């Protein structure tokens, strides 16, 4: 079944149609989901940022928007990178996360404004 069903909501339920109790149960299911991880470490045992991920050539670095998937914003460990875990990689993750969030918010606002403008124009207001 789906996560919505697992928390007692109807299949395909959106957040706005779920009771606070069901939203809480959904959050608990998502947060409590165990995920395994395997990676590599340096000779000294320090963890590494795993190499691989989306090539930076495929991302508009000012907004973190994908050049290949319309409306997709990327950040952090999903991007191609390689190096020791620590301050630099955390800073990259935080900075790209902020840029992706701001880019996605700007796109959403433009989309909402365009939708509202077309609804107003079609209603004759």
C-alpha positions in Angstrom: 0.0 0.0 0.0 0.9 3.7 -0.1 2.1 5.8 2.7 -1.2 7.6 2.7 -3.0 4.2 3.3 -0.5 3.3 6.0 -1.4 6.4 8.0 -5.1 5.8 7.5 -5.8 8.3 4.8 -7.6 7.5 1.5 -5.3 6.7 -1.5 -4.2 9.8 -3.3 -5.0 12.1 -0.4 -3.3 15.4 -0.4 -2.0 17.1 2.8 -5.0 19.5 2.8 -7.4 16.6 3.0 -5.7 14.8 5.9 -6.5 15.3 9.5 -3.7 16.6 11.7 -3.6 13.1 13.4 -3.1 11.5 10.0 -0.4 14.0 8.9 1.4 13.3 12.2 1.3 9.6 11.5 2.6 10.1 8.0 5.5 12.2 9.3 6.3 9.5 11.8 6.3 6.8 9.1 8.6 8.9 6.8 11.0 9.9 9.6 11.1 6.4 11.1 11.8 4.7 7.8 15.2 2.9 8.1 17.5 3.5 5.2 20.8 1.7 4.7 24.0 3.5 3.5 27.2 2.2 2.3 30.1 4.4 1.2 33.8 4.7 1.3 36.2 6.2 3.8 39.7 7.5 3.5 42.7 5.5 4.7 42.5 7.3 8.0 38.8 6.3 8.3 37.3 9.7 7.6 34.1 9.5 5.7 33.9 10.8 2.1 31.3 12.6 0.1 30.4 10.0 -2.5 31.5 10.8 -6.0 29.0 10.8 -8.7 25.6 12.4 -9.0 24.2 14.9 -11.4 26.9 16.6 -13.4 27.3 20.3 -12.6 27.2 21.0 -16.4 23.5 20.0 -16.2 22.5 22.5 -13.6 22.0 26.3 -13.7 24.2 27.1 -10.7 22.4 30.4 -10.0 19.1 28.7 -9.4 20.1 25.0 -9.1 17.5 24.2 -11.7 18.1 21.1 -13.9 18.8 21.8 -17.5 17.3 18.3 -18.4 14.2 18.1 -16.3 11.8 21.0 -16.3 10.9 22.3 -12.8 13.5 20.1 -11.0 15.9 21.8 -8.6 18.9 20.0 -7.3 21.2 20.5 -4.3 23.7 18.9 -1.9 24.8 15.3 -2.1 22.7 14.7 -5.3 25.2 16.8 -7.2 28.5 15.4 -8.5 31.2 15.9 -6.0 34.1 14.2 -4.4 36.1 14.9 -1.3 36.4 14.6 2.5 33.3 15.0 4.5 33.4 18.2 6.5 33.1 21.9 6.4 33.4 22.4 2.7 30.9 19.8 1.7 28.5 20.9 4.3 28.8 24.5 3.1 28.2 23.3 -0.5 25.1 21.4 0.7 23.7 24.4 2.6 24.4 26.9 -0.1 23.0 24.8 -2.9 20.0 24.0 -0.8 19.2 27.6 -0.2 19.7 28.5 -3.9 17.5 25.5 -5.0 14.8 26.5 -2.5 14.8 30.1 -3.6 14.8 29.1 -7.3 11.9 26.7 -6.7 10.0 29.4 -4.8 10.5 32.0 -7.5 9.3 29.5 -10.1 6.2 28.6 -8.0 5.4 32.3 -7.5 5.7 33.0 -11.3 3.6 30.0 -12.0 0.9 31.1 -9.5 0.9 34.6 -10.9 0.6 33.4 -14.5 -2.3 31.1 -13.4 -4.1 33.8 -11.6 -3.6 36.2 -14.5 -5.1 33.7 -17.0 -8.0 32.9 -14.6 -8.7 36.7 -14.3 -8.5 37.2 -18.1 -10.8 34.2 -18.8 -13.4 35.4 -16.2 -13.5 38.8 -17.9 -12.6 40.6 -14.7 
